[in-house]
């Protein structure tokens, strides 16, 4: 039977794929990155998947400008003018990498959503392999950096320490070297989007969902330009969010110290009592230095415990205020983009 004119074969599937790229002060790299990305997307649109010959893709690239202060926005607008697949979302200020990723994920509506950085260290050449794995039935395709020998000794040590710590004290295992270069199926993206906590650690949140996951190792190339925007302070802030969002271990540490010093106090009481029982109470002399020493230790433990509690209370305070994760200044997909005086609120 001849198919009706203009109809498609029943087995043919057109899958929409959204690629989310957060950028911050990347005017030295984003143009070269988009050239690499566009070339990879063009190849995927013209090539049939070996394992799924009846599948083709329609791509949308969502750049999220996280409050850049250089010429990034102008370059992105020029890219969008020359490539109809590109959508540019500009946030009202710098909200941070995790918030910018969230903004892009919220805007994505495709069958698959891929997030990647715009500095060139997440190679677009891997997109085909990621989609092949997704079509095989995986809801999450994680990438794992294989650059353990790269970077400074301090960076390698801090990274290794962080993953060891979060996996020891947390309830959710986070893969060492896991990057924010990942693919999510529609249901996985919807699940991640339903979690609206203000302090975000997306790697842990994706792992917590528990969808069927596969790991794709890769060796990151050099940056296309500029330098990393993840300062030590930002890395420490991300580590804090990860530990306090996925674990109550700090509170249990303080509780353990409390029990330990209570046992020491009981031992001290029995020790002093033994002098009275044996009639050697005259040997007891006030120990000023030992008393001060114990007071300092106990006081220090109490301050640490109160500090932990204070951090949790502070996180709760920021959460219950219900402020949006980010604010959009303008969106190229909107017919009436917002102005700086009237930002679009997105929670």
C-alpha positions in Angstrom: 0.0 0.0 0.0 1.3 3.5 -0.9 1.4 5.9 2.0 -0.7 9.0 1.7 1.1 12.0 0.2 2.9 14.0 2.9 2.5 11.2 5.6 5.5 9.8 7.4 6.3 6.2 7.9 4.7 4.9 11.1 8.0 3.9 12.6 9.7 7.3 12.1 10.4 9.3 15.2 11.5 12.9 15.5 13.0 13.5 18.9 13.5 17.0 20.3 16.7 17.6 22.1 17.4 20.7 24.2 21.0 21.6 25.0 21.4 23.9 28.0 24.7 25.9 28.2 25.2 28.3 31.2 27.8 31.0 30.6 29.4 33.7 32.7 32.0 36.1 31.3 32.9 33.7 28.4 33.3 36.3 25.6 36.7 34.7 24.8 35.3 31.2 24.4 31.6 31.1 23.6 31.9 31.9 19.8 34.4 29.2 19.2 32.4 26.8 21.4 29.2 27.4 19.4 31.1 26.7 16.2 32.1 23.3 17.6 28.6 22.7 18.9 26.9 23.7 15.7 29.2 21.4 13.7 28.3 18.5 16.0 24.6 19.2 15.7 24.7 19.5 12.0 26.4 16.1 11.8 23.8 14.5 14.0 20.9 16.0 12.0 22.2 14.6 8.8 23.4 11.2 10.1 21.2 8.3 11.0 21.9 6.6 14.3 23.3 3.1 13.5 21.2 1.4 16.2 18.1 3.5 15.5 17.9 4.3 11.8 14.3 5.5 12.1 15.1 8.2 14.6 16.1 11.8 13.8 16.6 14.8 16.0 15.5 18.4 16.2 17.9 20.5 18.4 17.4 23.7 20.4 20.4 25.3 22.1 19.5 27.3 25.3 22.3 29.7 26.4 21.8 31.0 29.9 23.8 34.2 30.5 24.4 34.2 34.2 24.8 38.0 34.6 28.0 38.4 32.6 29.7 41.7 32.8 31.7 41.4 29.6 30.5 41.1 26.0 29.0 37.7 26.4 25.4 38.8 25.9 26.2 40.7 22.7 28.0 37.6 21.3 25.1 35.3 22.2 22.6 37.6 20.5 24.7 37.6 17.4 24.9 33.8 17.5 21.1 33.6 17.9 20.6 35.9 14.9 22.7 33.6 12.8 21.3 30.2 14.1 17.6 29.7 14.5 18.2 26.8 16.9 19.6 29.2 19.5 17.6 30.7 22.4 19.3 33.1 24.8 18.1 33.7 28.3 19.7 36.5 30.3 19.5 36.4 34.1 19.1 39.7 36.0 22.4 39.1 37.8 24.9 36.4 38.6 23.0 33.7 40.5 25.6 31.0 40.2 26.3 28.0 38.0 23.7 25.8 39.6 20.9 28.4 39.4 21.8 29.1 35.7 21.6 25.4 34.9 18.2 25.3 36.7 17.0 28.2 34.5 18.0 26.4 31.4 16.4 23.1 32.5 13.2 24.9 33.4 13.1 26.4 29.9 13.8 23.1 28.2 10.9 21.0 26.9 12.5 18.4 24.6 12.4 14.7 24.8 16.0 14.8 26.1 17.8 17.6 27.8 21.6 17.9 27.8 23.5 20.3 30.0 27.1 21.3 29.3 29.5 24.2 29.9 30.4 26.7 27.2 34.2 26.9 27.7 35.0 23.9 25.4 35.9 21.4 28.2 32.7 19.5 27.6 33.3 18.2 24.0 30.2 18.4 21.7 31.6 15.3 19.9 30.2 13.2 22.8 26.6 14.2 22.1 26.1 11.3 19.6 27.3 8.7 22.1 25.1 10.2 24.8 22.0 10.0 22.6 22.8 6.5 21.6 22.9 5.5 25.3 19.7 7.4 26.0 17.9 5.5 23.1 19.1 2.3 24.7 16.9 3.0 27.7 18.9 5.1 30.1 17.2 8.0 31.7 20.4 9.6 32.8 23.7 9.7 31.0 26.4 11.0 33.3 29.9 12.0 32.1 33.0 11.4 34.3 36.1 13.4 33.9 39.3 11.4 33.5 41.7 14.2 34.3 42.8 13.1 37.7 46.4 13.9 36.8 45.6 17.4 35.5 45.4 20.5 37.5 47.4 21.6 40.6 48.1 19.3 43.5 45.9 21.4 45.7 42.9 21.1 43.3 43.3 17.4 43.0 43.6 17.0 46.7 40.6 19.1 47.5 38.5 17.4 44.8 39.4 13.9 46.1 38.7 15.0 49.7 35.3 16.4 48.8 34.1 13.3 47.1 35.4 11.0 49.8 33.7 13.2 52.4 30.3 13.6 50.7 30.1 9.8 49.9 31.1 8.9 53.5 28.7 11.3 55.4 25.9 11.6 52.8 23.0 9.3 52.0 23.4 9.7 48.2 26.5 8.4 46.4 28.1 11.0 44.1 30.4 9.7 41.4 34.0 11.2 41.8 34.8 13.3 38.8 31.2 13.6 37.7 30.6 16.7 35.7 27.5 18.8 35.0 27.8 17.5 31.4 24.8 15.1 31.4 21.8 13.9 29.5 18.3 13.6 31.1 15.3 12.0 29.7 12.0 13.9 29.8 10.8 12.2 33.0 14.2 12.6 34.7 14.2 16.3 33.7 10.7 16.7 35.1 11.7 14.9 38.3 14.7 17.2 38.7 12.5 20.2 38.0 10.1 19.3 40.7 12.9 19.8 43.4 12.9 23.5 44.1 15.3 23.8 47.0 17.1 27.2 47.0 20.6 25.7 47.8 21.3 23.4 44.9 23.8 20.6 44.3 22.5 19.2 41.0 25.0 16.3 40.9 23.6 15.0 44.1 20.0 15.7 43.2 20.4 13.8 40.0 21.9 10.8 41.8 19.2 11.0 44.5 16.4 10.5 41.9 17.7 7.0 41.2 16.7 6.7 37.5 18.5 4.2 35.4 22.0 5.7 34.8 25.0 5.0 32.7 28.5 6.6 33.0 30.4 7.9 30.0 34.0 8.7 30.8 35.8 11.5 28.9 39.0 13.4 28.9 38.3 17.2 28.9 40.2 19.3 26.4 41.8 22.6 27.2 39.6 25.7 27.6 38.9 27.6 24.4 39.7 30.9 26.1 39.6 32.8 29.3 40.0 31.1 32.7 37.8 29.2 35.1 35.1 31.1 37.0 35.0 28.6 39.8 37.1 30.3 42.5 38.0 28.6 45.7 35.2 30.5 47.5 32.6 29.2 45.0 34.0 25.6 45.3 33.8 25.8 49.1 30.2 27.1 48.9 29.2 24.3 46.5 30.8 21.8 48.9 28.9 23.3 51.8 25.6 23.0 50.0 26.4 19.4 49.1 27.3 18.3 52.6 24.5 20.2 54.5 21.9 19.4 51.8 22.5 15.7 51.7 23.6 14.8 55.2 22.9 15.3 58.9 26.4 14.1 59.7 27.6 17.4 61.1 24.9 17.3 63.8 25.8 13.7 64.7 29.5 14.7 65.0 28.6 17.2 67.6 26.3 14.7 69.4 29.2 12.1 69.4 31.5 14.6 70.9 28.9 15.4 73.6 28.6 11.7 74.5 32.3 11.4 74.6 32.8 14.2 77.0 29.9 13.0 79.1 31.7 9.7 79.5 34.9 11.5 80.4 33.0 13.4 83.1 31.6 10.2 84.5 35.1 8.7 84.6 36.4 11.8 86.4 33.6 11.5 88.9 34.4 7.9 89.7 38.1 8.8 90.0 37.4 11.6 92.5 35.0 9.3 94.4 37.7 6.7 94.7 39.8 9.1 96.8 36.9 9.6 99.2 36.2 5.9 99.5 39.8 5.1 100.3 40.2 8.0 102.7 42.8 9.9 100.5 40.7 13.0 100.0 43.6 15.0 101.4 45.5 14.3 98.2 42.9 16.0 96.1 44.1 19.4 95.1 42.3 21.9 92.8 43.7 21.5 89.3 43.3 24.9 87.7 45.1 24.0 84.4 43.2 20.8 83.9 39.9 22.6 84.6 40.6 25.3 82.1 41.8 22.7 79.6 38.5 20.8 79.9 36.5 24.0 79.7 38.2 25.0 76.5 37.6 21.6 74.9 34.0 21.4 76.0 33.4 25.0 75.0 35.0 24.5 71.6 32.8 21.4 71.0 29.7 23.3 72.0 30.6 26.2 69.7 31.2 23.8 66.8 27.9 22.1 67.4 26.1 25.4 67.7 27.8 26.5 64.5 26.5 23.4 62.7 23.0 24.0 64.0 23.3 27.6 63.0 24.1 26.7 59.4 21.1 24.4 59.2 18.9 27.0 60.7 20.3 29.6 58.2 19.6 27.2 55.3 16.0 26.7 56.6 15.6 30.4 57.0 16.6 31.1 53.4 14.4 28.2 52.2 11.2 29.2 53.9 11.4 32.8 52.5 10.5 31.2 49.2 12.6 33.5 47.0 13.0 32.4 43.4 16.1 30.5 42.4 16.8 33.0 39.7 15.3 36.0 37.9 15.1 36.4 34.1 16.0 39.8 32.6 15.1 38.8 29.0 14.4 35.7 27.0 14.8 35.7 23.2 11.9 33.3 22.9 9.5 35.7 24.6 7.4 38.0 22.5 7.6 40.6 25.3 10.9 40.3 27.0 11.1 41.7 30.5 13.1 44.8 31.3 15.6 45.2 34.1 13.0 47.1 36.1 10.4 44.4 35.7 12.2 41.0 35.8 10.3 37.8 35.3 10.2 35.8 38.5 10.8 32.1 38.3 10.7 29.9 41.4 
